Amino acid sequence: MFVLCVASRLAQPRPNAAAVRVLQVAGQTTLSLYVLHVLVFNLIVQRWALLRPTGLDTALAFALGFWLTAIAIAWMWHRRFGRGPLEALYRRFGG
C-alpha cells in the first residue's frame, strides 16, 4: 500500500510524463510480465544453471536486470499490439 501511495503521489502532478507512461504500460501487462519472470527464472537458474542463487544480492541483481528488460519489452509490445498477450487471452475468456 505504501509503494502504491508513493507512486500515485509522484504521478499525479505529471500524468503524461514518460516515466509515468512506461510504468502505466508495465501495470497493464502485469500478468504477462509475471509469467515471463517465472519462465526466465526457471530457464536461467534451474534448467541451464547459468546463475546460482547465492544470496540476496544475486536475487536483487537478477530481479533488477529482469525488471528493466521486461519493462522495455512491455513498452515495445504495447506500442505494436496494445494489450499484453496473456492479458488479451484473459480478456477473451473473462469478458
N, C-alpha and C positions, 0 to 999 in steps of 0.2 A: 504494500500500500504506500509506503514511504517513497519508493522509487517512482511509482505512478504519479504521486502528488508532485514530486520534484520535476518530473518530465513535463507534466501538464503545465506547471507554473512557468517553466522555461520556454515552452512552446507558445503560450498564449500571446505574448507581445508580437511575435513574428510568425504567424501560422503558415506563411508561404516561403519561409526560409528553406534553403536547400537541405540543411541537416534535418529539419522537421519533415520535409517531404520524403527523404530517404528512410527515416525511422517509421514514417507512416506506411510506406510500402513494406517494410520489414514486418510491421504489425499485421498487415493484410495477408502476408504469406507465412504466418507463424507455423501453421500445420506442416507445410512443405519443408520449411527450414528445420523444424524439429525432427521430422522423419529423415531428412538428408543428414542431419547431425548424427543420428543413430547409425545410419548406414556407413558413413565415412569413418566414424569411430570404430565400428566393428571391423571394417576392412583394414584400416591403418594399424590399429592396436592389436586386435585379436587374430585376424586372418593372415596378414602379411608381416606382422611383428616389426613394423618399421619404427614404432615408437613404444618404448617401455614405460608403463605407468609407475614412475619412480617416486612421485610425491605431488604435493600441491602445486609447486612451481611448474612442473610439466603439464599438469592438468589445466592450469590457468593459461599458460602459453598456447597450448593446443586450442583451448576454447576461444581465446582472443583471435588467433590466426584464422580459425574456422569462421568466427563471427564476422570478421572483416571481409573475408572472401565470400561468405554466404550473403551478406548484405549487398555486395556488389553484384552478385549473380541474381539476386532477387530484383534489384533495380533494373538490370538489363531485361530480365524476363518480363517484368511488369510493363516496361516500355514497348515490348514487342507483342505480348499476348494478353496483358491485363491481369487477370487473376492468376494465382499460383496454380500449379497442376492439381495438387490434392484439394485445394480449396474449390476449384471448378468441379472436380469429381464429387466432392461433398455437397456442393450446391445442387448438382444434378440429382442426387439421391434425396437430399434433405429439403429441397424446395426453396 
